[in-house]
Amino acid sequence: MRILILGAGKMGSFFTDLLSFEHETAVYDVQPEKLRFVYHTQRLASLDEVDDFAPEFCINCVTLKHTIDVFRQVIPHLPKDCIISDIASVKTGLKAFYEETGMHYVSTHPMFGPTFANLGQLSQENAIIISEGDYIGRIFFRDLYTRLGLNVREYTFDEHDETVAYSLGIPFVSTFVFSAVMKHQDAPGTTFKRHMQIAKGVLGEDDTLLREILFNPRTSGQVSKIRDELKELIGILDRKDEPAFAAYLDKIRAHIK
């Protein structure tokens, strides 16, 4: 299959490495200097070269902010039967855009960052495939992600954004708060060291990825729950209310069973 990958950043390079030995691949990036980091693939420096390559499948790996704009630039150069796809971490607006194009499409979200995750061992990581879209495209990504050992789930566009707001937004903000109040420890305890490791991993991610997750329109509603819980907990601590503290522990322990 001829596969065009848009963007030669971390995820674009990841998919190129992954697919280039089984398919005929090409990478297009508006910054040609980035193409020097990809190999075993065609390097396209202009949209005219996209016409010549005539891809059957297109994977858009640019940042969320530019995903739709890049699609608009590239689609006129794609064959009408080309399947277009994205791996965006937030799907707001993408369903409407895809339906406007009239093209076959598939949308997925590999829920691991190339900075924090061990790309050689992904069995503990997850990927989401949007259930709305082209059947062949969904089968392509399901097979790909399954071979990587990823745990694959299917959600609608709306279900995906709600899930991301909860499963990524809350941990990210919790990590930010921990980091913001953290002080250097000469003799850190085990729990502190574990939190520190998580914080370094999250803050080692690309700023664009962090922004995409936290600017998800659904994230603020989830994050507000942290504020509500902190208010309750601070009240218990200020009162030194032992029965309320015991009840609070019972409540939160039930959440992680």
C-alpha positions as CSV (number, residue, x, y, z in Angstrom):
1,M,0.0,0.0,0.0
2,R,1.2,3.5,-0.7
3,I,1.0,5.5,2.5
4,L,1.6,9.2,2.9
5,I,2.6,10.5,6.3
6,L,2.1,14.2,7.0
7,G,4.6,15.6,9.5
8,A,8.1,14.4,10.3
9,G,7.9,15.0,14.0
10,K,8.1,12.4,16.7
11,M,4.9,10.5,15.9
12,G,5.3,11.0,12.1
13,S,8.8,9.5,12.4
14,F,7.4,6.7,14.6
15,F,4.8,5.7,12.0
16,T,7.3,6.0,9.2
17,D,9.7,3.6,10.9
18,L,6.8,1.3,11.7
19,L,5.3,1.1,8.2
20,S,8.2,1.7,5.8
21,F,9.4,-1.8,5.7
22,E,6.0,-3.3,4.8
23,H,4.5,-0.5,2.6
24,E,5.6,2.1,0.1
25,T,5.8,5.2,2.3
26,A,6.4,8.9,1.8
27,V,6.7,11.7,4.3
28,Y,5.7,15.3,3.6
29,D,6.6,18.2,5.9
30,V,6.5,21.9,5.4
31,Q,9.9,22.1,7.0
32,P,12.1,20.1,4.7
33,E,15.0,20.1,7.1
34,K,13.0,17.7,9.3
35,L,13.0,15.1,6.6
36,R,16.7,14.4,7.2
37,F,15.7,12.4,10.3
38,V,13.6,9.9,8.4
39,Y,14.9,7.0,6.3
40,H,13.8,4.1,4.1
41,T,11.0,6.3,2.7
42,Q,10.4,8.9,0.1
43,R,10.9,12.5,1.2
44,L,8.4,14.9,-0.3
45,A,9.3,18.6,-0.1
46,S,6.3,19.9,-2.2
47,L,2.6,19.2,-2.7
48,D,3.3,18.5,-6.4
49,E,5.3,15.4,-5.3
50,V,2.2,14.2,-3.4
51,D,0.3,14.2,-6.7
52,D,3.0,12.0,-8.2
53,F,3.1,9.6,-5.2
54,A,-0.7,9.1,-5.4
55,P,-1.2,7.6,-1.9
56,E,-3.9,5.1,-1.1
57,F,-3.7,6.0,2.6
58,C,-2.8,9.3,4.4
59,I,-1.9,9.5,8.1
60,N,-1.9,13.1,9.4
61,C,0.7,13.3,12.3
62,V,1.0,17.1,12.6
63,T,0.0,18.8,15.9
64,L,-3.7,19.2,16.6
65,K,-3.6,23.0,16.0
66,H,-2.6,22.4,12.4
67,T,-4.4,19.1,11.6
68,I,-7.4,20.5,9.7
69,D,-5.3,23.2,8.0
70,V,-2.8,20.7,6.7
71,F,-5.6,18.4,5.5
72,R,-7.1,21.3,3.5
73,Q,-3.8,21.9,1.9
74,V,-3.1,18.3,1.0
75,I,-6.5,16.9,0.1
76,P,-6.6,18.5,-3.4
77,H,-3.5,16.5,-4.2
78,L,-4.9,13.2,-3.0
79,P,-6.7,10.6,-5.1
80,K,-10.5,10.7,-4.4
81,D,-10.4,7.1,-3.0
82,C,-7.5,7.8,-0.7
83,I,-8.4,7.1,3.0
84,I,-7.4,10.0,5.2
85,S,-6.7,9.6,8.9
86,D,-5.5,11.5,12.0
87,I,-4.0,10.5,15.3
88,A,-5.0,13.7,17.1
89,S,-5.3,13.6,20.9
90,V,-8.5,15.7,20.8
91,K,-11.2,15.1,18.1
92,T,-13.2,18.3,18.4
93,G,-14.4,19.5,15.0
94,L,-12.8,16.5,13.1
95,K,-16.1,14.6,12.5
96,A,-17.7,17.6,10.8
97,F,-14.6,18.3,8.8
98,Y,-14.3,14.7,7.6
99,E,-17.9,14.6,6.5
100,E,-17.5,17.8,4.6
101,T,-14.7,16.3,2.6
102,G,-16.7,13.4,1.3
103,M,-13.6,11.2,1.5
104,H,-13.1,7.9,3.3
105,Y,-11.6,8.5,6.7
106,V,-10.5,6.9,9.9
107,S,-9.5,8.5,13.2
108,T,-7.4,7.0,16.0
109,H,-5.5,8.0,19.0
110,P,-2.4,6.0,20.1
111,M,-2.5,7.0,23.8
112,F,1.2,7.0,24.5
113,G,3.8,9.7,24.0
114,P,7.0,8.9,22.2
115,T,8.9,10.7,25.0
116,F,7.4,8.9,28.0
117,A,6.5,5.5,26.7
118,N,8.8,2.6,25.9
119,L,8.2,2.2,22.2
120,G,9.8,-1.2,22.3
121,Q,7.3,-2.5,24.9
122,L,3.8,-1.2,24.4
123,S,1.8,-4.0,25.9
124,Q,0.8,-1.8,28.8
125,E,-0.3,1.1,26.5
126,N,-3.6,1.8,24.9
127,A,-5.0,3.0,21.6
128,I,-8.4,4.2,20.7
129,I,-10.0,3.8,17.3
130,I,-13.0,6.0,16.5
131,S,-16.0,3.7,15.6
132,E,-17.3,6.3,13.1
133,G,-15.4,6.0,9.9
134,D,-14.2,3.8,7.1
135,Y,-14.3,0.1,7.9
136,I,-11.2,-0.8,5.9
137,G,-9.3,2.1,7.7
138,R,-10.4,0.8,11.1
139,I,-9.2,-2.7,10.2
140,F,-5.9,-1.3,9.1
141,F,-5.2,0.5,12.4
142,R,-6.6,-2.3,14.5
143,D,-4.3,-4.8,12.9
144,L,-1.3,-2.4,13.3
145,Y,-2.0,-1.6,16.9
146,T,-2.7,-5.2,17.8
147,R,0.7,-6.2,16.3
148,L,2.3,-3.6,18.5
149,G,0.7,-5.2,21.5
150,L,-1.5,-2.2,22.3
151,N,-4.8,-2.6,24.1
152,V,-7.3,-1.3,21.5
153,R,-10.7,0.2,22.3
154,E,-13.4,1.7,20.1
155,Y,-15.2,5.0,21.0
156,T,-17.3,7.5,19.1
157,F,-15.7,11.0,18.6
158,D,-17.6,12.4,21.6
159,E,-16.8,9.4,23.8
160,H,-13.1,9.7,22.9
161,D,-12.9,13.4,24.0
162,E,-14.8,12.7,27.2
163,T,-12.4,9.8,28.0
164,V,-9.3,11.8,27.2
165,A,-10.5,14.7,29.4
166,Y,-10.8,12.2,32.3
167,S,-8.0,9.8,31.8
168,L,-5.3,12.3,30.7
169,G,-6.5,15.7,31.8
170,I,-6.9,14.8,35.5
171,P,-3.5,13.0,35.8
172,F,-1.7,15.8,33.9
173,V,-3.2,18.6,36.1
174,S,-2.5,16.6,39.3
175,T,1.1,16.2,38.2
176,F,1.3,20.0,37.5
177,V,0.1,20.8,41.0
178,F,2.5,18.3,42.6
179,S,5.4,19.9,40.6
180,A,4.3,23.4,41.4
181,V,4.5,22.9,45.2
182,M,7.4,20.5,45.2
183,K,10.6,21.3,47.2
184,H,13.9,19.6,46.9
185,Q,14.2,16.6,49.2
186,D,17.5,15.4,50.6
187,A,15.9,12.2,51.8
188,P,12.8,11.6,49.7
189,G,10.4,8.9,50.6
190,T,9.3,6.1,48.3
191,T,6.0,7.8,47.4
192,F,7.7,11.1,46.7
193,K,10.2,9.4,44.4
194,R,7.4,7.7,42.5
195,H,5.5,10.9,42.0
196,M,8.7,12.6,40.9
197,Q,9.3,9.9,38.3
198,I,5.8,10.4,36.9
199,A,6.2,14.2,37.0
200,K,9.5,14.0,35.0
201,G,7.8,11.8,32.5
202,V,4.7,14.0,32.0
203,L,6.7,17.2,31.9
204,G,9.2,15.6,29.5
205,E,6.3,15.4,26.9
206,D,6.1,17.9,24.1
207,D,4.4,21.1,25.2
208,T,2.1,20.9,22.2
209,L,0.8,17.5,23.4
210,L,0.2,18.8,26.9
211,R,-1.7,21.9,25.5
212,E,-3.8,19.7,23.3
213,I,-5.0,17.5,26.1
214,L,-5.6,20.4,28.6
215,F,-7.3,22.7,26.0
216,N,-9.8,19.9,25.2
217,P,-13.2,21.7,25.8
218,R,-14.2,18.9,28.1
219,T,-11.1,19.0,30.3
220,S,-12.0,22.0,32.4
221,G,-15.1,20.3,33.7
222,Q,-13.1,17.3,34.7
223,V,-10.4,19.4,36.3
224,S,-12.9,21.3,38.4
225,K,-13.6,18.0,40.2
226,I,-10.0,18.3,41.6
227,R,-10.8,21.7,43.0
228,D,-14.0,20.4,44.7
229,E,-12.2,17.4,46.2
230,L,-9.4,19.6,47.5
231,K,-11.9,21.9,49.1
232,E,-13.5,19.0,50.9
233,L,-10.2,17.5,52.0
234,I,-8.8,20.8,53.2
235,G,-11.9,21.3,55.4
236,I,-11.4,17.9,56.9
237,L,-7.7,18.6,57.6
238,D,-8.4,22.0,59.1
239,R,-11.1,20.5,61.5
240,K,-8.9,17.5,62.2
241,D,-12.2,15.5,61.8
242,E,-11.2,11.9,62.2
243,P,-14.6,10.3,61.4
244,A,-14.8,12.5,58.2
245,F,-11.3,11.6,57.3
246,A,-12.0,7.8,57.7
247,A,-15.1,8.2,55.5
248,Y,-13.2,10.1,52.9
249,L,-10.5,7.3,52.7
250,D,-13.3,4.7,52.3
251,K,-14.8,6.8,49.5
252,I,-11.6,7.2,47.5
253,R,-10.4,3.6,48.1
254,A,-13.7,2.4,46.6
255,H,-12.7,4.3,43.4
256,I,-9.5,2.4,42.9
257,K,-10.7,-1.2,43.6
